Amino acid sequence: MITVVLIPFLVSSLVSLTITPLIRTLARRYKLHDVPQQRKVHQTMIPHLGGIAIYLGFVLGFGTFYYFNFGLATYIFRRFWGVFAGS
């Protein structure tokens, strides 16, 4: 039972950790970042595309969970379809 939860967690973590540097590089290359100004709190440039890595980790992690545990994943999807539609 623990592998049903552990494998999707590892997939989502690894996807997020490996894609984040690529997204950061793309954001810097195409100047898609927030520049620090007087009214801003941060002191360095912050990329705007960070949510893409988190989203891909979430979707692929849930896809892995769906693959390994079809019944429970279907139940969760029916309960939280708005979250998936909004994401």
Salt bridges, closest charged atoms under 4 A:
ASP34 OD1 - LYS40 NZ 2.94
ASP34 OD2 - HIS42 NE2 3.55
